[in-house]
Amino acid sequence: MSAPADQEQLQAYLDRTLSGAEQAALEQRLRTEPALAEQLIRLAREETLLGEWGRAMRVTAQVEHEYAHRQPPVARPVLTRLRVVISILAAVVLLAILGILLPRPVPPDINLAYLDEVQGEVELSRPSGERTQARSGQPLEPGQQVRTGGEGSFAVVRYPDGTRLEMSTDTILSLLPQNNKTAEGEKRVHLSEGFVQAEVAPHSPQQPLILSTPHAQVRAPATRFLSTSSPRGTRIDLEQGRLEVTRTSDGQMVEVEEGRYTVVSTLERPLTSRPLPPRITHPRATLLEEAGPVMAVAFAPDGRRLAVGGWKGAVTLWDPVTAMRSLSMRSDHSPKKVNSLAWGGRGEFLISSGHDRQVKLHDPLTGEGRLTFPKNRTEVLGVALHPTQHLLATIPWREGRDTQLVGIKLWDATTGADRGVLWGHPIGFRSVAFSHDGKMLAAGCDNGELKLWDVVRRTELLSLRAHASALTTLAFSPDDRVLVTGSRDRTMKIWEIRSGDLIRTLRGHPREINAVAFSPDGRLLASVGGGSTMVLWDVHTWQEVRRLTGHKFTVTAVAFAPDGKTLATAGWDRTVKLWDLRDLVLPPATTH
């Protein structure tokens, strides 16, 4: 458009004679064409000055006329001062108009982002050292630090352009202030430690996310990636897009493409990217538990029902074929969370344990509660049912205030009768499981210790330090030849039961391992944990064969259907996902 035409359209804009469409089109140009905006400001300034001066002169003439016919006449200095006042008023009006039209400078402490979602222990700290409990919807400022706590804690940081940073447990993320080198639109954060899943909005490449860690800097425009930072190094998994990773120690840079990952540490030389294992990205169905995060899942022995336990204490049954909720238990753990679920017999009853220190037996046909076991002194973290007997094991257990040892309590699952205690640890237990033949019971301790008992003789068979931190989950292989353990130290270990020897240590999780499960045929091992990580392992080679992507936050539970064709996973994003494994092809089986 020519300059005269622009001038005419701007004048019409000020006169408010443009149509709605013309006004919208011009306002769009004003936002993207600085020269046109300056032209509008000059024109408005001229219009305002002329208009206000004319009105001021008319008022002055009227005042002079009125005072000229009064006695005594008004002195000339008074009229002069009146003109000055009127001129000042006109200038104020002009400044007000220009204040609306002119772009306002952005203050340096404007909110960069906000907390879109908060769960569990999440803390905000300012550069001054002030710390406060975070809440959903809270704005974030430059220099603020977001810190998530332990189990069950996560937070989502969202930017105005839609960029999301999903923080897992034990994560520290800082929003960096702008500086002279910061390009307009850049989002700068520092991941001190922990795990972040980032989705960078697909805007201009000049508005990337700049994520730094103690080892690297990541420049990520319009991408989706996972970043893990620990004292040993930084790992970046790129799910979508393209990004640049620069090693801080020597400035070496590598470009990571979609479907690849890189590890940055002092031991990695040169800096390269590697292909990610094949992934399954679309579940067959997603079950939404609106009450809150899901903590436990368990298939009935016939595979036709899936029990789900959640954060708000509810226990519900779903049909895994139709993905419809079929029943809600009337005797649940509300408002406390459910920690563990186990089916009894051929599916005649369902056992649940919760944060409310209760263990309950449910009727899966009517939803009625049949039995509530004697209340524990502490939160019941897990339950396990004997495969052939009505023997129930619950953890942890204390008797009396002076008891120094923590035990595993045994019950008659149908009557609640006391069947004794397996004592043996001062720290406490976090996981428990029966072998498939029912002869052994394994338990994992808070300090990483593994214990194994003979169920019949009630004698200890094995005790060893398996992990560097809490042993959170364990499972026997279907043939009871090996036992897998998972820990908060981010490793899984495979143990030969007969000798107690360590067969293999599996690494691949960026955060803690929360649950493991063997497929019914013993060919697959599934593991899930923090940072939305889900991995399938080939048991015969102990190699990773697939990763599953779909959960947004920490994955808490995993279970195979009895036919092995469906895998259920659940997590903090309030969903249960059902994965179809029928088309998964593995190499021919070989002996161990």
C-alpha positions in Angstrom: 0.0 0.0 0.0 1.3 3.5 -0.9 2.2 6.1 1.7 -0.8 8.4 0.8 -3.1 5.4 1.0 -1.7 4.5 4.4 -2.2 8.1 5.5 -5.8 8.1 4.5 -6.5 4.8 6.1 -4.8 5.9 9.4 -6.9 9.0 9.4 -10.0 7.0 8.9 -8.9 4.7 11.7 -8.7 7.8 14.0 -12.0 9.1 12.8 -13.5 5.6 13.4 -14.9 5.4 9.9 -13.4 2.0 9.0 -15.4 -1.1 8.7 -14.9 -3.9 11.2 -12.8 -6.0 8.7 -10.7 -3.0 7.7 -10.0 -2.0 11.3 -9.0 -5.6 12.1 -6.6 -5.8 9.1 -5.1 -2.5 9.9 -4.5 -3.4 13.6 -2.8 -6.6 12.5 -0.4 -4.5 10.3 0.2 -2.1 13.2 1.4 -5.0 15.3 3.9 -6.2 12.7 4.9 -2.9 10.9 6.8 -0.6 13.3 7.0 2.2 10.7 3.2 2.2 10.2 2.7 2.3 14.0 5.1 5.3 14.3 3.1 7.0 11.5 -0.1 6.5 13.4 1.4 7.9 16.6 2.6 11.0 14.8 -0.8 11.5 13.2 -2.6 11.0 16.5 -0.2 13.5 18.2 -0.9 16.2 15.6 -4.7 15.5 15.8 -4.6 15.7 19.6 -2.5 18.8 19.8 -4.7 20.7 17.3 -7.9 19.5 18.8 -6.9 20.3 22.4 -5.4 23.7 21.4 -8.6 24.6 19.6 -10.8 23.6 22.5 -8.5 25.4 25.0 -8.6 28.6 22.9 -12.4 28.4 22.7 -12.7 28.0 26.5 -10.2 30.9 27.0 -12.2 33.2 24.6 -15.4 32.4 26.5 -13.8 33.1 29.9 -12.4 36.4 28.6 -15.8 37.4 27.3 -17.5 36.6 30.6 -14.9 38.4 32.7 -14.8 41.4 30.4 -18.4 42.3 31.4 -17.9 41.9 35.1 -16.7 44.5 37.6 -14.0 44.6 38.6 -12.3 43.3 35.4 -10.2 40.2 35.7 -6.5 41.0 35.7 -4.5 39.8 32.6 -2.1 37.7 34.8 -5.1 35.6 35.9 -6.1 34.9 32.4 -2.6 34.0 31.5 -2.5 31.5 34.3 -5.8 30.1 33.2 -4.4 29.6 29.7 -1.4 27.7 31.2 -3.7 25.5 33.3 -5.8 24.7 30.2 -2.7 23.9 28.2 -1.4 21.6 30.9 -4.8 19.8 30.9 -4.6 19.4 27.1 -1.0 18.0 27.5 -2.3 15.5 30.1 -5.0 14.4 27.7 -2.4 14.0 24.9 -0.1 12.0 27.1 -2.9 9.7 28.1 -3.8 9.1 24.5 -0.1 8.5 23.6 0.2 6.2 26.6 -2.5 4.0 25.1 -1.1 4.0 21.5 2.6 3.8 22.3 4.0 0.3 23.1 4.8 0.0 26.8 8.2 -1.1 28.0 8.2 -4.6 29.5 9.4 -4.5 33.1 12.4 -6.7 33.9 10.5 -8.7 36.5 7.5 -9.6 34.4 6.2 -13.2 35.0 7.9 -15.6 32.6 5.7 -18.6 33.1 3.3 -20.2 35.6 2.7 -23.5 37.3 0.1 -25.2 35.3 -0.2 -28.2 37.6 1.2 -29.1 41.0 1.1 -32.5 42.9 2.7 -33.5 46.1 5.6 -31.6 47.7 6.6 -28.7 45.4 8.5 -25.7 46.7 9.3 -22.3 45.2 12.4 -20.3 46.2 13.5 -16.8 45.4 17.1 -15.5 45.0 16.6 -13.9 48.4 16.3 -17.4 49.9 12.6 -17.2 50.7 10.8 -20.5 50.3 7.1 -21.1 49.8 4.8 -24.0 49.1 3.9 -24.0 45.4 0.3 -24.0 44.1 -1.4 -24.5 40.7 -1.8 -21.4 38.7 1.0 -19.5 40.5 3.0 -17.1 38.3 6.8 -17.6 38.1 9.4 -14.8 37.9 13.0 -14.7 36.7 15.4 -16.2 39.2 12.8 -18.4 40.9 13.5 -22.0 41.5 11.0 -24.9 41.4 11.8 -27.9 43.5 9.8 -31.2 43.5 9.9 -33.5 46.5 10.0 -37.3 46.8 7.5 -40.0 45.8 4.3 -38.6 44.1 5.6 -35.1 43.5 5.6 -33.4 40.1 5.0 -30.0 38.6 4.2 -28.5 35.2 5.7 -25.2 34.1 3.9 -23.5 31.2 4.9 -20.5 29.1 2.4 -18.1 27.4 3.3 -19.6 24.0 2.3 -23.1 25.1 5.7 -24.5 25.9 5.5 -27.1 28.7 8.1 -28.4 31.1 7.0 -31.4 33.1 9.1 -32.0 36.2 9.3 -35.4 37.8 10.2 -36.2 41.5 13.4 -34.9 43.1 13.9 -32.3 40.4 15.3 -28.7 40.7 14.5 -26.3 37.8 15.4 -22.6 37.8 14.0 -19.9 35.5 17.0 -17.8 34.4 16.7 -14.0 34.2 17.2 -12.2 30.9 20.6 -10.7 30.0 22.2 -8.7 27.2 22.9 -11.9 25.2 19.3 -13.2 25.5 17.4 -13.0 22.2 13.9 -11.8 22.3 11.4 -14.7 22.9 14.0 -17.1 24.3 13.0 -19.2 27.3 16.0 -19.9 29.5 16.0 -22.5 32.3 18.6 -24.5 34.3 18.0 -28.1 35.3 20.3 -28.6 38.4 19.2 -32.2 38.9 16.3 -34.5 38.1 14.1 -35.1 35.1 12.2 -32.8 32.8 10.0 -33.7 29.8 9.8 -30.6 27.5 7.4 -29.8 24.7 8.5 -26.6 23.0 5.8 -24.8 21.2 6.1 -24.8 17.3 6.8 -21.1 16.9 9.7 -19.2 15.2 13.1 -20.8 15.5 14.2 -17.5 17.0 12.1 -18.3 20.1 13.7 -21.6 21.4 14.0 -23.1 24.8 17.5 -22.9 26.1 18.0 -25.5 28.8 21.3 -25.7 30.7 22.5 -28.4 33.1 25.8 -28.7 35.0 27.2 -30.5 32.0 25.5 -29.1 28.8 23.4 -26.5 27.1 20.5 -27.5 24.9 19.0 -25.3 22.2 15.6 -26.7 21.4 13.2 -24.9 18.9 9.8 -26.6 18.4 10.8 -30.0 19.8 9.7 -32.7 22.3 12.6 -34.1 24.4 13.5 -35.7 27.8 16.3 -34.4 29.8 17.9 -36.1 32.8 20.6 -34.5 35.0 22.6 -36.2 37.7 26.1 -35.7 39.1 27.4 -38.2 36.6 26.1 -36.5 33.5 23.2 -35.3 31.4 21.1 -37.4 29.0 18.9 -36.0 26.2 16.3 -38.2 24.5 14.7 -36.5 21.4 11.3 -37.7 20.6 10.4 -35.1 18.0 12.1 -32.3 16.1 15.8 -31.4 16.1 18.1 -29.8 18.8 21.7 -28.8 19.5 23.6 -30.0 22.6 26.8 -28.3 23.6 29.1 -29.8 26.2 30.0 -27.1 28.8 33.5 -28.4 29.5 35.0 -28.0 26.0 32.3 -26.4 23.9 31.9 -29.4 21.6 28.5 -29.5 20.0 26.3 -32.3 18.5 23.1 -32.0 16.6 20.5 -34.6 17.7 17.9 -35.7 15.3 14.5 -37.2 16.0 14.6 -40.7 17.5 18.1 -40.3 18.9 19.7 -39.5 22.2 23.0 -38.2 23.6 24.8 -38.5 26.9 27.0 -35.6 28.1 29.7 -36.4 30.7 33.4 -36.1 31.2 33.7 -39.8 30.1 31.9 -39.4 26.8 34.5 -38.5 24.1 33.8 -37.6 21.4 30.2 -36.2 21.9 27.9 -38.2 19.6 24.2 -39.2 19.3 22.8 -42.7 19.2 19.5 -44.2 18.0 16.8 -44.7 20.5 15.3 -48.2 20.8 12.0 -48.8 18.8 9.0 -47.3 20.5 5.3 -48.0 20.9 3.6 -44.6 20.9 -0.1 -45.3 20.8 -2.0 -47.4 23.5 -5.0 -49.4 22.5 -7.1 -47.6 25.1 -6.8 -44.9 27.8 -8.8 -45.1 31.0 -9.3 -41.8 32.8 -9.4 -41.8 36.6 -10.6 -38.3 37.3 -10.2 -38.6 41.1 -6.5 -38.3 40.9 -3.2 -40.2 40.1 -3.4 -44.0 39.8 -1.1 -46.0 42.1 -2.0 -49.6 41.5 -3.4 -51.9 38.8 -4.1 -55.7 38.8 -5.8 -58.0 36.3 -8.2 -60.6 37.5 -7.1 -64.2 36.9 -9.6 -64.5 34.0 -8.4 -61.2 32.4 -11.9 -59.9 32.1 -11.6 -57.3 34.9 -8.9 -54.7 35.7 -8.7 -53.4 39.3 -7.5 -49.8 39.6 -6.5 -48.0 42.8 -6.0 -44.3 43.0 -4.8 -41.3 45.0 -8.2 -40.4 46.4 -8.6 -43.9 47.9 -11.1 -45.3 45.4 -11.0 -48.8 44.1 -12.7 -49.4 40.8 -13.1 -52.2 38.3 -12.8 -51.7 34.5 -13.6 -53.9 31.5 -10.2 -54.0 29.6 -12.0 -55.0 26.3 -14.6 -52.2 26.2 -12.4 -49.7 28.3 -15.5 -49.0 30.4 -15.8 -48.7 34.2 -17.9 -51.5 35.5 -17.9 -51.2 39.3 -16.8 -48.9 42.1 -16.1 -50.5 45.5 -18.2 -49.2 48.4 -15.6 -49.9 50.9 -12.5 -48.0 49.8 -9.7 -46.0 51.4 -11.0 -42.5 50.8 -9.6 -39.9 51.1 -6.2 -41.6 51.4 -4.4 -43.2 48.5 -4.4 -46.9 47.5 -0.9 -48.4 47.5 -1.4 -52.0 46.4 -4.0 -54.4 44.9 -4.1 -58.2 44.7 -6.7 -60.7 43.5 -7.4 -63.8 45.5 -8.4 -67.3 44.4 -9.9 -67.4 40.9 -11.0 -63.8 41.3 -13.5 -64.3 44.2 -12.1 -61.4 46.2 -9.8 -58.4 45.9 -7.4 -57.1 48.5 -6.3 -53.5 48.8 -4.0 -51.6 51.0 -3.8 -47.9 51.6 -2.2 -44.8 53.1 -5.0 -44.9 55.7 -3.1 -47.9 57.4 -5.9 -50.2 56.4 -6.0 -53.5 54.5 -9.4 -54.4 53.1 -11.1 -57.3 51.3 -13.7 -56.5 48.6 -16.4 -58.5 46.9 -15.7 -57.8 43.1 -19.3 -58.8 42.2 -21.2 -56.5 44.4 -18.6 -53.9 45.4 -19.3 -54.5 49.1 -16.6 -54.7 51.7 -16.3 -58.1 53.2 -13.5 -57.6 55.7 -11.2 -54.9 57.2 -8.0 -56.2 58.7 -6.7 -54.9 62.1 -5.3 -51.4 61.6 -1.6 -51.1 61.1 0.5 -48.6 63.0 2.0 -47.3 59.7 0.9 -46.8 56.1 0.6 -50.2 54.4 2.9 -50.0 51.3 2.2 -53.3 49.8 0.4 -56.7 49.9 1.0 -60.1 48.3 -1.2 -63.2 48.1 0.0 -66.7 48.1 -0.8 -68.4 44.7 -2.5 -71.4 46.2 -3.4 -70.7 49.8 -5.3 -67.9 51.4 -2.1 -66.5 52.9 -1.7 -62.7 52.8 1.5 -60.8 53.4 1.4 -57.1 54.2 4.3 -54.6 54.7 5.5 -53.0 56.9 4.5 -54.2 60.3 5.3 -53.2 63.9 4.0 -54.5 67.2 4.2 -52.2 70.2 6.0 -48.9 70.5 9.2 -50.5 71.7 9.7 -52.9 68.8 13.0 -52.2 67.1 12.4 -54.6 64.2 10.0 -54.1 61.3 8.4 -57.2 60.0 6.1 -58.7 57.3 2.7 -59.6 58.7 1.0 -62.8 57.6 -2.8 -63.2 57.7 -5.6 -65.6 56.6 -6.9 -63.6 53.7 -10.5 -64.7 54.0 -10.9 -64.5 57.8 -8.4 -62.0 58.9 -6.8 -64.5 61.4 -3.3 -63.8 62.5 -0.7 -66.1 60.8 2.4 -64.7 62.4 5.2 -62.2 61.5 8.5 -62.6 59.6 10.8 -60.3 61.6 14.2 -59.1 60.6 14.8 -55.5 59.7 15.1 -52.2 61.6 14.6 -49.9 58.7 11.4 -51.1 57.0 10.1 -52.8 53.9 8.9 -51.3 50.6 8.0 -54.3 48.4 6.9 -57.9 48.8 6.2 -60.9 46.5 5.5 -64.6 46.7 7.2 -67.0 44.3 4.8 -68.7 41.8 5.2 -72.1 43.6 4.4 -70.4 46.9 7.5 -71.7 48.6 9.4 -68.4 48.9 8.6 -64.9 49.9 10.9 -62.0 48.9 10.9 -58.5 50.4 12.8 -55.3 49.5 14.0 -52.8 52.2 14.3 -49.1 52.5 18.1 -49.3 52.6 18.3 -51.4 49.4 18.6 -54.8 51.2 16.9 -57.9 49.7 15.6 -60.7 51.9 14.2 -64.1 51.0 12.3 -66.5 53.3 11.2 -70.1 53.2 7.4 -69.8 53.6 6.8 -73.2 55.1 9.7 -73.2 57.6 9.5 -69.4 58.2 13.3 -69.3 57.9 15.5 -66.7 56.2 17.2 -68.1 53.0 19.0 -65.0 51.8 19.9 -61.5 52.9 22.1 -59.2 50.9 22.6 -55.5 50.0 21.1 -55.4 46.5 20.9 -51.6 45.8 22.4 -48.4 46.9 19.0 -47.0 47.9 15.4 -48.2 48.6 14.4 -51.4 46.9 11.0 -50.3 45.6 9.8 -53.3 43.6 10.5 -57.0 42.8 9.1 -59.9 40.9 9.8 -63.6 40.5 10.1 -65.0 36.9 7.3 -67.5 36.1 9.7 -70.5 36.5 11.0 -69.0 39.8 14.6 -69.3 38.6 15.4 -65.6 38.8 14.2 -62.6 40.8 14.3 -59.0 39.5 14.6 -56.0 41.8 14.2 -52.3 41.0 15.3 -49.4 43.1 15.4 -45.6 43.6 19.0 -45.9 42.4 17.7 -46.1 38.8 18.9 -49.7 38.3 17.3 -53.1 38.0 19.2 -56.2 39.0 18.6 -59.8 38.0 19.4 -62.4 40.7 19.7 -66.2 40.4 17.6 -67.5 43.3 19.3 -70.8 43.9 22.8 -69.3 44.3 22.0 -65.7 45.1 24.4 -64.5 42.4 23.9 -61.3 40.4 23.2 -62.2 36.8 22.9 -58.7 35.3 22.4 -55.1 36.1 19.9 -53.3 33.8 20.1 -49.5 33.2 17.8 -47.4 31.0 15.6 -45.5 33.4 16.4 -41.8 34.0 14.7 -41.9 37.4 13.5 -44.4 40.0 12.0 -47.7 39.1 8.5 -48.0 40.6 7.2 -51.4 39.3 8.3 -54.5 37.4 6.4 -57.4 35.9 7.1 -60.6 33.9 4.9 -61.6 31.1 3.1 -64.9 31.8 5.2 -66.8 29.3 8.4 -65.4 30.8 9.7 -63.9 27.6 9.3 -60.2 28.5 10.1 -58.0 31.5 8.2 -54.7 31.8 9.6 -51.9 34.0 8.1 -48.4 34.7 9.3 -45.5 36.7 9.9 -41.8 37.1 10.0 -39.5 34.1 7.2 -41.3 32.3 9.6 -44.1 31.3 8.3 -47.6 30.3 10.6 -50.2 29.0 10.2 -53.8 27.7 13.1 -56.2 28.0 13.9 -59.5 26.3 14.4 -61.9 29.2 16.6 -64.2 27.2 19.1 -61.5 26.3 18.2 -58.9 28.9 18.3 -56.3 26.1 15.8 -53.4 25.7 13.4 -54.2 22.9 10.8 -51.5 23.1 10.0 -48.2 24.9 6.4 -47.1 25.4 5.6 -43.4 25.4 2.2 -42.0 26.3 2.1 -41.1 30.0 2.9 -37.5 30.9 4.3 -38.0 34.3 5.8 -40.7 36.6 4.5 -44.2 35.9 3.6 -46.0 39.1 2.2 -49.4 38.2 2.4 -52.1 35.5 0.6 -55.4 35.0 0.4 -58.0 32.2 -3.0 -59.6 31.3 -3.1 -63.3 31.9 -2.9 -64.1 28.2 0.2 -61.8 27.9 -1.4 -59.9 24.9 -2.2 -56.7 26.9 0.0 -54.6 29.2 -1.6 -52.1 31.6 0.4 -49.1 32.9 -0.8 -46.4 35.2 0.6 -43.1 36.6 0.4 -39.6 38.0 -1.4 -38.3 34.9 -4.6 -39.9 36.2 -4.7 -42.5 33.4 -4.4 -46.2 32.9 -3.2 -47.1 29.4 -3.7 -50.5 27.7 -1.0 -51.5 25.3 -1.6 -54.2 22.6 1.5 -56.5 22.4 0.1 -59.1 20.0 2.3 -57.8 17.1 5.5 -57.6 19.1 8.0 -60.0 17.6 11.0 -61.2 19.6 14.0 -63.2 18.5 13.7 -67.0 18.9 14.0 -68.1 22.5 17.2 -69.6 23.7 18.3 -71.1 27.0 19.7 -68.9 29.7 
